[in-house]
Amino acid sequence: MQRPATIELRRNLYEDATAIVAQEYGSDLALDDIARRVASSRRQLQRAYREIGRTTFRAHLTSVRMERAAELLAGRSLTVRDVARRVGYRQPAQFAKAFRRHHGVAPSEYRARRDGGSGGPEAVAGGAAG
């Protein structure tokens, strides 16, 4: 059984780290950098993610990025490449692979479904306009 002080420390580390991720998901974030910024060791932050968040840093960062990407794709003003860049991916192919793994469809298909099959050249790959 863990001491209440240990649980509270890990909860605070987790909350501080997730706040940074929520604000800076589009930049190049690394576990070591976040640990340093929340005045913790890499290992302590990993434990906080596992025990408090029931996840890993990498899985959390990817989830935040993919949820924000879905929001950006729902709008029609940005290309898939622009969305990829805004959520922290330099390579659109890596972004598309991560998006498909997270959402079950390619970014362009996700957008086409959101648009009801119409709207912009990227939507055409997802289905016929109605």
Rosetta constraint file for C-alpha pairs under 8 A:
AtomPair CA 2 CA 6 HARMONIC 6.43 0.50
AtomPair CA 2 CA 7 HARMONIC 6.73 0.50
AtomPair CA 3 CA 7 HARMONIC 6.51 0.50
AtomPair CA 4 CA 8 HARMONIC 6.09 0.50
AtomPair CA 5 CA 9 HARMONIC 6.08 0.50
AtomPair CA 6 CA 10 HARMONIC 6.23 0.50
AtomPair CA 7 CA 11 HARMONIC 6.09 0.50
AtomPair CA 8 CA 12 HARMONIC 6.15 0.50
AtomPair CA 9 CA 13 HARMONIC 6.20 0.50
AtomPair CA 10 CA 14 HARMONIC 6.02 0.50
AtomPair CA 10 CA 44 HARMONIC 7.53 0.50
AtomPair CA 10 CA 45 HARMONIC 7.43 0.50
AtomPair CA 10 CA 47 HARMONIC 7.48 0.50
AtomPair CA 10 CA 48 HARMONIC 4.71 0.50
AtomPair CA 10 CA 51 HARMONIC 7.95 0.50
AtomPair CA 10 CA 52 HARMONIC 6.97 0.50
AtomPair CA 11 CA 15 HARMONIC 6.11 0.50
AtomPair CA 11 CA 48 HARMONIC 6.59 0.50
AtomPair CA 11 CA 52 HARMONIC 6.06 0.50
AtomPair CA 12 CA 16 HARMONIC 6.03 0.50
AtomPair CA 13 CA 17 HARMONIC 6.03 0.50
AtomPair CA 13 CA 38 HARMONIC 6.59 0.50
AtomPair CA 13 CA 40 HARMONIC 7.65 0.50
AtomPair CA 13 CA 45 HARMONIC 6.53 0.50
AtomPair CA 13 CA 48 HARMONIC 6.50 0.50
AtomPair CA 14 CA 18 HARMONIC 6.02 0.50
AtomPair CA 14 CA 45 HARMONIC 7.04 0.50
AtomPair CA 14 CA 48 HARMONIC 5.50 0.50
AtomPair CA 14 CA 49 HARMONIC 6.00 0.50
AtomPair CA 14 CA 52 HARMONIC 6.86 0.50
AtomPair CA 14 CA 53 HARMONIC 7.14 0.50
AtomPair CA 15 CA 19 HARMONIC 6.09 0.50
AtomPair CA 16 CA 20 HARMONIC 6.47 0.50
AtomPair CA 16 CA 38 HARMONIC 6.57 0.50
AtomPair CA 17 CA 21 HARMONIC 6.35 0.50
AtomPair CA 17 CA 34 HARMONIC 6.33 0.50
AtomPair CA 17 CA 35 HARMONIC 7.70 0.50
AtomPair CA 17 CA 38 HARMONIC 6.83 0.50
AtomPair CA 18 CA 22 HARMONIC 6.04 0.50
AtomPair CA 19 CA 23 HARMONIC 6.36 0.50
AtomPair CA 20 CA 24 HARMONIC 5.91 0.50
AtomPair CA 20 CA 25 HARMONIC 7.84 0.50
AtomPair CA 20 CA 34 HARMONIC 7.66 0.50
AtomPair CA 21 CA 25 HARMONIC 5.00 0.50
AtomPair CA 21 CA 29 HARMONIC 7.77 0.50
AtomPair CA 21 CA 61 HARMONIC 6.51 0.50
AtomPair CA 21 CA 64 HARMONIC 7.67 0.50
AtomPair CA 22 CA 64 HARMONIC 6.98 0.50
AtomPair CA 24 CA 29 HARMONIC 7.67 0.50
AtomPair CA 25 CA 29 HARMONIC 7.14 0.50
AtomPair CA 25 CA 61 HARMONIC 6.76 0.50
AtomPair CA 25 CA 64 HARMONIC 7.01 0.50
AtomPair CA 25 CA 65 HARMONIC 6.16 0.50
AtomPair CA 25 CA 87 HARMONIC 6.18 0.50
AtomPair CA 25 CA 88 HARMONIC 6.52 0.50
AtomPair CA 26 CA 65 HARMONIC 7.38 0.50
AtomPair CA 26 CA 85 HARMONIC 7.42 0.50
AtomPair CA 26 CA 86 HARMONIC 5.39 0.50
AtomPair CA 26 CA 87 HARMONIC 4.13 0.50
AtomPair CA 26 CA 88 HARMONIC 4.01 0.50
AtomPair CA 26 CA 89 HARMONIC 7.77 0.50
AtomPair CA 27 CA 87 HARMONIC 7.48 0.50
AtomPair CA 27 CA 88 HARMONIC 5.34 0.50
AtomPair CA 28 CA 88 HARMONIC 6.44 0.50
AtomPair CA 29 CA 33 HARMONIC 6.92 0.50
AtomPair CA 29 CA 34 HARMONIC 7.29 0.50
AtomPair CA 30 CA 34 HARMONIC 6.36 0.50
AtomPair CA 31 CA 35 HARMONIC 6.04 0.50
AtomPair CA 31 CA 42 HARMONIC 6.63 0.50
AtomPair CA 31 CA 45 HARMONIC 7.95 0.50
AtomPair CA 31 CA 57 HARMONIC 6.66 0.50
AtomPair CA 31 CA 58 HARMONIC 7.97 0.50
AtomPair CA 32 CA 36 HARMONIC 6.19 0.50
AtomPair CA 32 CA 41 HARMONIC 7.74 0.50
AtomPair CA 32 CA 42 HARMONIC 5.62 0.50
AtomPair CA 33 CA 37 HARMONIC 6.26 0.50
AtomPair CA 34 CA 38 HARMONIC 6.23 0.50
AtomPair CA 35 CA 39 HARMONIC 6.08 0.50
AtomPair CA 35 CA 40 HARMONIC 4.91 0.50
AtomPair CA 35 CA 41 HARMONIC 5.60 0.50
AtomPair CA 35 CA 42 HARMONIC 5.45 0.50
AtomPair CA 35 CA 45 HARMONIC 6.13 0.50
AtomPair CA 36 CA 40 HARMONIC 5.81 0.50
AtomPair CA 36 CA 41 HARMONIC 6.89 0.50
AtomPair CA 36 CA 42 HARMONIC 7.91 0.50
AtomPair CA 40 CA 44 HARMONIC 6.34 0.50
AtomPair CA 40 CA 45 HARMONIC 6.54 0.50
AtomPair CA 41 CA 45 HARMONIC 6.32 0.50
AtomPair CA 42 CA 46 HARMONIC 6.18 0.50
AtomPair CA 43 CA 47 HARMONIC 6.24 0.50
AtomPair CA 44 CA 48 HARMONIC 6.20 0.50
AtomPair CA 45 CA 49 HARMONIC 6.23 0.50
AtomPair CA 46 CA 50 HARMONIC 6.20 0.50
AtomPair CA 46 CA 56 HARMONIC 6.76 0.50
AtomPair CA 46 CA 57 HARMONIC 6.99 0.50
AtomPair CA 47 CA 51 HARMONIC 5.83 0.50
AtomPair CA 48 CA 52 HARMONIC 5.43 0.50
AtomPair CA 48 CA 53 HARMONIC 6.98 0.50
AtomPair CA 49 CA 53 HARMONIC 4.80 0.50
AtomPair CA 49 CA 54 HARMONIC 6.17 0.50
AtomPair CA 49 CA 55 HARMONIC 5.59 0.50
AtomPair CA 49 CA 56 HARMONIC 5.40 0.50
AtomPair CA 49 CA 57 HARMONIC 6.30 0.50
AtomPair CA 50 CA 54 HARMONIC 4.57 0.50
AtomPair CA 50 CA 55 HARMONIC 5.05 0.50
AtomPair CA 50 CA 56 HARMONIC 5.92 0.50
AtomPair CA 51 CA 55 HARMONIC 7.90 0.50
AtomPair CA 55 CA 59 HARMONIC 6.45 0.50
AtomPair CA 55 CA 60 HARMONIC 6.64 0.50
AtomPair CA 56 CA 60 HARMONIC 6.11 0.50
AtomPair CA 57 CA 61 HARMONIC 6.10 0.50
AtomPair CA 58 CA 62 HARMONIC 6.11 0.50
AtomPair CA 59 CA 63 HARMONIC 6.07 0.50
AtomPair CA 60 CA 64 HARMONIC 6.23 0.50
AtomPair CA 61 CA 65 HARMONIC 6.17 0.50
AtomPair CA 62 CA 66 HARMONIC 6.01 0.50
AtomPair CA 62 CA 98 HARMONIC 7.86 0.50
AtomPair CA 63 CA 67 HARMONIC 6.11 0.50
AtomPair CA 63 CA 102 HARMONIC 7.54 0.50
AtomPair CA 64 CA 68 HARMONIC 6.20 0.50
AtomPair CA 65 CA 69 HARMONIC 5.99 0.50
AtomPair CA 65 CA 87 HARMONIC 5.39 0.50
AtomPair CA 65 CA 88 HARMONIC 7.44 0.50
AtomPair CA 66 CA 70 HARMONIC 6.17 0.50
AtomPair CA 66 CA 87 HARMONIC 7.77 0.50
AtomPair CA 66 CA 98 HARMONIC 7.74 0.50
AtomPair CA 66 CA 99 HARMONIC 6.08 0.50
AtomPair CA 66 CA 102 HARMONIC 6.92 0.50
AtomPair CA 66 CA 103 HARMONIC 7.95 0.50
AtomPair CA 67 CA 71 HARMONIC 6.47 0.50
AtomPair CA 68 CA 72 HARMONIC 6.25 0.50
AtomPair CA 68 CA 87 HARMONIC 7.10 0.50
AtomPair CA 69 CA 73 HARMONIC 6.02 0.50
AtomPair CA 69 CA 83 HARMONIC 6.14 0.50
AtomPair CA 69 CA 84 HARMONIC 7.30 0.50
AtomPair CA 69 CA 87 HARMONIC 6.43 0.50
AtomPair CA 70 CA 74 HARMONIC 6.18 0.50
AtomPair CA 70 CA 107 HARMONIC 7.93 0.50
AtomPair CA 70 CA 110 HARMONIC 7.86 0.50
AtomPair CA 71 CA 75 HARMONIC 7.02 0.50
AtomPair CA 72 CA 76 HARMONIC 7.91 0.50
AtomPair CA 72 CA 78 HARMONIC 7.32 0.50
AtomPair CA 72 CA 83 HARMONIC 6.48 0.50
AtomPair CA 73 CA 78 HARMONIC 7.15 0.50
AtomPair CA 73 CA 80 HARMONIC 7.25 0.50
AtomPair CA 73 CA 83 HARMONIC 7.04 0.50
AtomPair CA 73 CA 107 HARMONIC 7.36 0.50
AtomPair CA 73 CA 110 HARMONIC 7.66 0.50
AtomPair CA 73 CA 111 HARMONIC 5.70 0.50
AtomPair CA 74 CA 111 HARMONIC 5.98 0.50
AtomPair CA 74 CA 114 HARMONIC 6.30 0.50
AtomPair CA 74 CA 115 HARMONIC 7.69 0.50
AtomPair CA 76 CA 119 HARMONIC 7.51 0.50
AtomPair CA 76 CA 120 HARMONIC 7.57 0.50
AtomPair CA 78 CA 82 HARMONIC 5.76 0.50
AtomPair CA 78 CA 83 HARMONIC 6.29 0.50
AtomPair CA 79 CA 83 HARMONIC 6.29 0.50
AtomPair CA 79 CA 122 HARMONIC 7.91 0.50
AtomPair CA 80 CA 84 HARMONIC 6.11 0.50
AtomPair CA 80 CA 92 HARMONIC 7.54 0.50
AtomPair CA 80 CA 107 HARMONIC 6.77 0.50
AtomPair CA 80 CA 108 HARMONIC 6.98 0.50
AtomPair CA 81 CA 85 HARMONIC 6.33 0.50
AtomPair CA 81 CA 92 HARMONIC 5.60 0.50
AtomPair CA 82 CA 86 HARMONIC 6.19 0.50
AtomPair CA 83 CA 87 HARMONIC 6.29 0.50
AtomPair CA 84 CA 88 HARMONIC 6.44 0.50
AtomPair CA 84 CA 89 HARMONIC 5.12 0.50
AtomPair CA 84 CA 90 HARMONIC 7.04 0.50
AtomPair CA 84 CA 91 HARMONIC 7.50 0.50
AtomPair CA 84 CA 92 HARMONIC 5.82 0.50
AtomPair CA 84 CA 95 HARMONIC 5.76 0.50
AtomPair CA 85 CA 89 HARMONIC 5.05 0.50
AtomPair CA 85 CA 90 HARMONIC 5.72 0.50
AtomPair CA 85 CA 91 HARMONIC 7.88 0.50
AtomPair CA 85 CA 92 HARMONIC 7.72 0.50
AtomPair CA 89 CA 94 HARMONIC 7.05 0.50
AtomPair CA 89 CA 95 HARMONIC 5.85 0.50
AtomPair CA 91 CA 95 HARMONIC 6.49 0.50
AtomPair CA 92 CA 96 HARMONIC 6.05 0.50
AtomPair CA 93 CA 97 HARMONIC 6.20 0.50
AtomPair CA 94 CA 98 HARMONIC 6.22 0.50
AtomPair CA 95 CA 99 HARMONIC 5.96 0.50
AtomPair CA 96 CA 100 HARMONIC 6.03 0.50
AtomPair CA 96 CA 106 HARMONIC 6.07 0.50
AtomPair CA 96 CA 107 HARMONIC 6.17 0.50
AtomPair CA 97 CA 101 HARMONIC 6.19 0.50
AtomPair CA 97 CA 106 HARMONIC 7.60 0.50
AtomPair CA 98 CA 102 HARMONIC 6.15 0.50
AtomPair CA 99 CA 103 HARMONIC 5.80 0.50
AtomPair CA 99 CA 104 HARMONIC 7.47 0.50
AtomPair CA 99 CA 105 HARMONIC 7.24 0.50
AtomPair CA 99 CA 106 HARMONIC 6.45 0.50
AtomPair CA 99 CA 107 HARMONIC 6.42 0.50
AtomPair CA 100 CA 104 HARMONIC 4.74 0.50
AtomPair CA 100 CA 105 HARMONIC 4.63 0.50
AtomPair CA 100 CA 106 HARMONIC 4.87 0.50
AtomPair CA 100 CA 107 HARMONIC 7.03 0.50
AtomPair CA 101 CA 105 HARMONIC 7.62 0.50
AtomPair CA 105 CA 109 HARMONIC 6.15 0.50
AtomPair CA 105 CA 110 HARMONIC 6.02 0.50
AtomPair CA 106 CA 110 HARMONIC 6.11 0.50
AtomPair CA 107 CA 111 HARMONIC 6.26 0.50
AtomPair CA 108 CA 112 HARMONIC 6.15 0.50
AtomPair CA 108 CA 122 HARMONIC 5.53 0.50
AtomPair CA 108 CA 123 HARMONIC 5.89 0.50
AtomPair CA 108 CA 125 HARMONIC 6.98 0.50
AtomPair CA 108 CA 126 HARMONIC 6.52 0.50
AtomPair CA 109 CA 113 HARMONIC 6.12 0.50
AtomPair CA 109 CA 123 HARMONIC 6.54 0.50
AtomPair CA 109 CA 125 HARMONIC 6.72 0.50
AtomPair CA 109 CA 126 HARMONIC 4.34 0.50
AtomPair CA 109 CA 127 HARMONIC 7.86 0.50
AtomPair CA 110 CA 114 HARMONIC 6.24 0.50
AtomPair CA 110 CA 126 HARMONIC 7.69 0.50
AtomPair CA 111 CA 115 HARMONIC 6.09 0.50
AtomPair CA 111 CA 122 HARMONIC 7.83 0.50
AtomPair CA 111 CA 123 HARMONIC 6.23 0.50
AtomPair CA 111 CA 126 HARMONIC 7.98 0.50
AtomPair CA 112 CA 116 HARMONIC 6.17 0.50
AtomPair CA 112 CA 117 HARMONIC 4.88 0.50
AtomPair CA 112 CA 118 HARMONIC 6.37 0.50
AtomPair CA 112 CA 119 HARMONIC 7.30 0.50
AtomPair CA 112 CA 122 HARMONIC 7.40 0.50
AtomPair CA 112 CA 123 HARMONIC 4.22 0.50
AtomPair CA 112 CA 124 HARMONIC 7.08 0.50
AtomPair CA 112 CA 125 HARMONIC 7.76 0.50
AtomPair CA 112 CA 126 HARMONIC 5.28 0.50
AtomPair CA 112 CA 127 HARMONIC 7.01 0.50
AtomPair CA 113 CA 117 HARMONIC 5.68 0.50
AtomPair CA 113 CA 123 HARMONIC 7.96 0.50
AtomPair CA 113 CA 126 HARMONIC 7.06 0.50
AtomPair CA 115 CA 119 HARMONIC 6.19 0.50
AtomPair CA 115 CA 123 HARMONIC 7.65 0.50
AtomPair CA 116 CA 129 HARMONIC 7.69 0.50
AtomPair CA 116 CA 130 HARMONIC 7.45 0.50
AtomPair CA 117 CA 123 HARMONIC 6.44 0.50
AtomPair CA 117 CA 124 HARMONIC 7.29 0.50
AtomPair CA 117 CA 126 HARMONIC 6.95 0.50
AtomPair CA 117 CA 127 HARMONIC 5.72 0.50
AtomPair CA 117 CA 128 HARMONIC 5.83 0.50
AtomPair CA 117 CA 129 HARMONIC 4.77 0.50
AtomPair CA 117 CA 130 HARMONIC 6.21 0.50
AtomPair CA 118 CA 123 HARMONIC 6.14 0.50
AtomPair CA 118 CA 124 HARMONIC 7.21 0.50
AtomPair CA 118 CA 128 HARMONIC 7.46 0.50
AtomPair CA 118 CA 129 HARMONIC 4.80 0.50
AtomPair CA 118 CA 130 HARMONIC 6.74 0.50
AtomPair CA 119 CA 123 HARMONIC 5.96 0.50
AtomPair CA 119 CA 124 HARMONIC 7.93 0.50
AtomPair CA 120 CA 124 HARMONIC 7.23 0.50
AtomPair CA 121 CA 125 HARMONIC 7.92 0.50
AtomPair CA 122 CA 126 HARMONIC 7.75 0.50
AtomPair CA 123 CA 127 HARMONIC 7.11 0.50
AtomPair CA 124 CA 128 HARMONIC 6.38 0.50
AtomPair CA 124 CA 129 HARMONIC 7.25 0.50
